[in-house]
Amino acid sequence: MNNYDSLKPTLLLSLHPENTAAIVAGDKVIEYRRRFFTDAFQAFVYTTGRSGGIDLFITCDRPIQGNAQMLAAIGAEIQHDDYHEIQAYFAAKDSGLVIPITSWARLPLLSLATLREKF
C-alpha cells in the first residue's frame, strides 16, 4: 500500500457495501458524518453485511465542518447528491462534517469471522 503514512492518524471506519462500492467506482468522493474525527486521517474500511470485513484503505483530507445548508450544497455540487436528503440528514443539530476522500486501495478481505478469531 503506497498511500499508508505511519505519521497520519489511522482509524477504522464502517461503511455499508454500497458506499464501499461507490468509492471504488469513483462515484463517492466525500463521506457525511454528524460527528467524527476532525483532522486529516487514513482509515481501514470495514464493509458491513454478512460477507463484510476489512477490504479497503482510504485517505481523507481534513473534514469540512458546517451547517446543514452548507454541507448539503457541498454534497450536491461535488458528489451530485440530493440537496434535501443531505440537509435532512444534518437538520437535527444543523451541523456536521463532509469528509473528502482523497485516495483508496483495495485490500484482501479480512472477514468478520477472522477478525473475531484472531483479534
PAZAPA-4460 file (N, C-alpha, C; in steps of 0.05 Angstrom, whole numbers, plus 32768, in hexadecimal, padded with zeros to 4 digits):
% residues 119
    n_x    n_y    n_z   ca_x   ca_y   ca_z    c_x    c_y    c_z   seq   type   mol
   8011   7FE8   8000   8000   8000   8000   8012   8019   8000     1      M     A
   8013   8026   7FEA   8024   803E   7FE8   8019   8056   7FF6     2      N     A
   8000   8058   7FFC   7FF5   8070   8008   7FF3   806F   8027     3      N     A
   7FFD   805A   8034   7FFD   8059   8051   8013   806B   805C     4      Y     A
   800C   807B   8070   801E   808E   807C   801F   8088   809A     5      D     A
   8036   807E   80A3   8038   8076   80BF   8035   808E   80D3     6      S     A
   8038   80A7   80C8   8035   80BE   80DA   8019   80CA   80DB     7      L     A
   8007   80C0   80C9   7FEC   80CA   80C8   7FDA   80B9   80DA     8      K     A
   7FC6   80C6   80E7   7FB3   80B6   80F8   7FA6   80A1   80E6     9      P     A
   7FA3   8089   80F2   7F97   8073   80E3   7F7E   8069   80F3    10      T     A
   7F67   8069   80E5   7F4E   8062   80F1   7F42   8049   80E4    11      L     A
   7F2E   803E   80F1   7F1D   8029   80E5   7F02   8036   80E0    12      L     A
   7EFA   8035   80C7   7EE1   8042   80BE   7ECE   802D   80B4    13      L     A
   7EB6   802D   80BD   7EA2   801A   80B4   7E90   8026   809E    14      S     A
   7E8D   8018   8088   7E7C   8022   8072   7E6A   800B   8068    15      L     A
   7E53   8012   805D   7E42   7FFE   8050   7E4E   7FF6   8036    16      H     A
   7E48   7FDE   802C   7E54   7FD4   8013   7E50   7FE7   7FFB    17      P     A
   7E39   7FF3   7FF9   7E34   8005   7FE2   7E47   801D   7FE3    18      E     A
   7E4E   8026   7FFB   7E61   803D   7FFD   7E7D   8035   7FF6    19      N     A
   7E85   801D   7FFF   7EA0   8013   7FF8   7EA2   8010   7FDA    20      T     A
   7E8D   8004   7FCE   7E8D   8000   7FB0   7E8E   801B   7FA2    21      A     A
   7E80   802F   7FAD   7E80   804A   7FA0   7E9B   8057   7FA1    22      A     A
   7EAA   8053   7FB7   7EC5   805E   7FB9   7ED7   8052   7FA3    23      I     A
   7ED6   8037   7FA1   7EE6   8029   7F8D   7EDE   8031   7F71    24      V     A
   7EC5   8036   7F6C   7EBB   803E   7F52   7EC2   805B   7F4B    25      A     A
   7ECA   806A   7F60   7ED0   8087   7F5C   7EB8   8099   7F5E    26      G     A
   7EA2   808E   7F66   7E89   809E   7F69   7E87   80AB   7F85    27      D     A
   7E95   80A0   7F98   7E93   80AB   7FB4   7EAF   80B7   7FBA    28      K     A
   7EB0   80D1   7FBC   7EC9   80DF   7FC2   7EC7   80EF   7FDC    29      V     A
   7EAF   80EF   7FE8   7EAC   80FB   8003   7E9A   80E8   8014    30      I     A
   7E9F   80EA   802E   7E8F   80DB   8041   7E82   80EF   8054    31      E     A
   7E6A   80EA   805C   7E5C   80FB   806F   7E5C   80EF   808B    32      Y     A
   7E60   80FF   809F   7E5E   80F6   80BB   7E54   810D   80CC    33      R     A
   7E43   8106   80DF   7E39   811B   80F1   7E4E   8123   8105    34      R     A
   7E5D   8110   810E   7E74   8115   8120   7E8A   8102   8117    35      R     A
   7EA3   810B   8119   7EB9   80F9   8111   7ED3   8107   8118    36      F     A
   7EE8   80F9   8112   7F04   8102   8114   7F07   811C   8104    37      F     A
   7F15   8130   810E   7F15   814A   8100   7F30   8151   80F2    38      T     A
   7F42   813E   80F1   7F5C   8142   80E3   7F5D   8130   80CB    39      D     A
   7F70   8135   80B9   7F75   8123   80A3   7F7D   8108   80AF    40      A     A
   7F75   80F2   80A1   7F7B   80D8   80AB   7F7C   80C3   8095    41      F     A
   7F83   80AB   809C   7F81   8095   808A   7F70   807F   8099    42      Q     A
   7F63   806E   808A   7F52   805A   8098   7F51   8040   8089    43      A     A
   7F50   802B   8099   7F49   8011   808F   7F2A   8010   8090    44      F     A
   7F1E   8008   807A   7F01   8008   8077   7EF6   7FEC   807C    45      V     A
   7EE5   7FEB   8090   7ED6   7FD2   8095   7EBB   7FD4   8086    46      Y     A
   7EB8   7FC3   8073   7E9F   7FC2   8063   7E8B   7FB0   8072    47      T     A
   7E74   7FBB   8079   7E60   7FAC   8088   7E53   7F97   8077    48      T     A
   7E43   7F86   8085   7E34   7F71   8077   7E3E   7F55   807C    49      G     A
   7E2F   7F42   8073   7E35   7F26   8078   7E50   7F1E   806D    50      R     A
   7E58   7F28   8057   7E72   7F21   804B   7E86   7F38   804E    51      S     A
   7E81   7F49   8062   7E92   7F60   8066   7EAC   7F5A   8074    52      G     A
   7EBB   7F6F   8077   7ED5   7F6E   8084   7EE5   7F86   807C    53      G     A
   7EFF   7F86   8084   7F10   7F9B   807B   7F1A   7F95   805F    54      I     A
   7F15   7FA7   804C   7F1C   7FA2   8031   7F24   7FBB   8021    55      D     A
   7F28   7FD1   802F   7F2E   7FEA   8022   7F3F   7FFB   8035    56      L     A
   7F50   800B   8029   7F60   801F   8038   7F5C   8039   802A    57      F     A
   7F56   804E   803A   7F51   8069   802E   7F62   807E   803D    58      I     A
   7F68   8093   802E   7F74   80AB   803B   7F60   80C1   8037    59      T     A
   7F5F   80D2   804C   7F4B   80E8   804C   7F58   8102   8055    60      C     A
   7F50   8118   8047   7F58   8132   8050   7F49   813A   8069    61      D     A
   7F51   8151   8074   7F43   815B   808C   7F25   8160   8085    62      R     A
   7F13   8156   8096   7EF7   815A   8091   7EEF   8177   8090    63      P     A
   7EDA   817D   8081   7ECF   8198   807F   7EB7   8199   8092    64      I     A
   7EB9   81AA   80A6   7EA3   81AD   80B9   7E90   81C4   80AF    65      Q     A
   7E76   81C0   80B4   7E64   81D5   80AC   7E47   81CF   80B5    66      G     A
   7E35   81E1   80AD   7E19   81DC   80B3   7E0C   81CB   809D    67      N     A
   7DF3   81C3   80A2   7DE6   81B1   808F   7DE5   81BC   8073    68      A     A
   7DDF   81D5   8070   7DDD   81E1   8055   7DF7   81E1   8046    69      Q     A
   7E0C   81E8   8054   7E27   81E9   8048   7E30   81CD   8040    70      M     A
   7E2D   81BA   8051   7E35   819F   804B   7E25   8192   8035    71      L     A
   7E0B   8198   8034   7DFA   818E   801F   7E02   819B   8004    72      A     A
   7E09   81B4   8004   7E12   81C1   7FEC   7E2C   81B5   7FE2    73      A     A
   7E3F   81AF   7FF4   7E58   81A2   7FEC   7E52   8186   7FE0    74      I     A
   7E41   8177   7FED   7E3B   815C   7FE3   7E2D   815C   7FC8    75      G     A
   7E1B   8170   7FC4   7E0D   8172   7FAA   7E21   817A   7F94    76      A     A
   7E34   818C   7F9B   7E47   8195   7F87   7E5C   8180   7F80    77      E     A
   7E68   8175   7F94   7E7F   8163   7F90   7E77   8147   7F89    78      I     A
   7E63   813C   7F96   7E5C   8120   7F93   7E41   811C   7F86    79      Q     A
   7E33   8132   7F7F   7E19   8131   7F72   7E04   8123   7F83    80      H     A
   7E07   8125   7F9E   7DF3   8119   7FB0   7DDB   812C   7FB2    81      D     A
   7DC5   8121   7FBB   7DAC   8130   7FBD   7DAF   8144   7FD4    82      D     A
   7DAD   815E   7FCE   7DB1   8173   7FE1   7D9E   816F   7FF9    83      Y     A
   7D85   8169   7FF4   7D71   8167   800A   7D76   814F   801C    84      H     A
   7D7F   8139   8011   7D86   8122   8021   7D9D   8127   8034    85      E     A
   7DB2   8135   8029   7DC9   813B   803A   7DC2   814F   804F    86      I     A
   7DB3   8163   8048   7DAA   8177   805B   7D9A   816A   8071    87      Q     A
   7D88   8158   806B   7D78   814A   807E   7D8A   8139   8091    88      A     A
   7D9F   812C   8086   7DB1   811C   8096   7DBE   812D   80AC    89      Y     A
   7DC5   8146   80A6   7DD3   8157   80B9   7DBF   8169   80C9    90      F     A
   7DA6   8169   80C3   7D93   817C   80CD   7D90   817D   80EB    91      A     A
   7D91   8166   80F8   7D8B   8165   8115   7D9E   8177   8125    92      A     A
   7DB7   8177   811F   7DCB   8188   812D   7DD4   819F   811C    93      K     A
   7DCC   819F   8103   7DD4   81B4   80F0   7DF2   81B7   80EE    94      D     A
   7E00   81A0   80F0   7E1D   81A0   80EE   7E26   8184   80E7    95      S     A
   7E3F   8183   80DD   7E4A   8169   80D6   7E64   816D   80C6    96      G     A
   7E6C   8158   80B9   7E85   8157   80AB   7E83   814A   808F    97      L     A
   7E91   8155   807C   7E95   8149   8062   7EB2   8141   8062    98      V     A
   7EB8   8128   805D   7ED3   811D   805E   7EDC   8117   8041    99      I     A
   7EF0   8126   8037   7EFA   8121   801C   7F0B   8107   801C   100      P     A
   7F04   80F5   800A   7F13   80DC   8007   7F27   80E2   7FF0   101      I     A
   7F41   80E0   7FF6   7F55   80E8   7FE3   7F62   80D1   7FD4   102      T     A
   7F62   80B9   7FE0   7F6C   80A1   7FD2   7F62   8088   7FDF   103      S     A
   7F64   8072   7FD0   7F5B   8059   7FDB   7F6C   8042   7FCF   104      W     A
   7F6C   802C   7FDE   7F7A   8014   7FD4   7F6A   7FFC   7FDE   105      A     A
   7F65   7FE9   7FCC   7F58   7FD0   7FD4   7F6B   7FBF   7FE4   106      R     A
   7F60   7FB0   7FF7   7F6F   7F9D   8007   7F63   7F82   8005   107      L     A
   7F73   7F6D   8009   7F66   7F52   800A   7F53   7F52   8022   108      P     A
   7F3C   7F46   801F   7F27   7F46   8033   7F31   7F39   804D   109      L     A
   7F2F   7F47   8063   7F33   7F3D   807D   7F17   7F3B   808A   110      L     A
   7F0C   7F23   808A   7EF0   7F20   8091   7EEA   7F24   80AF   111      S     A
   7ED1   7F29   80B6   7EC9   7F2C   80D1   7ED0   7F13   80E2   112      L     A
   7ECC   7EFC   80D6   7ED2   7EE3   80E4   7EF0   7EE2   80EA   113      A     A
   7F01   7EE9   80D8   7F1E   7EE9   80DD   7F25   7EFE   80F1   114      T     A
   7F19   7F15   80F0   7F1E   7F2A   8103   7F17   7F21   8120   115      L     A
   7F00   7F14   8122   7EF8   7F0A   813D   7F0A   7EF4   8146   116      R     A
   7F13   7EE2   8134   7F24   7ECC   813C   7F41   7ED5   8143   117      E     A
   7F4C   7EE7   8133   7F68   7EEF   8137   7F6C   7F07   8149   118      K     A
   7F58   7F19   814B   7F5C   7F31   815A   7F48   7F33   8170   119      F     A
***
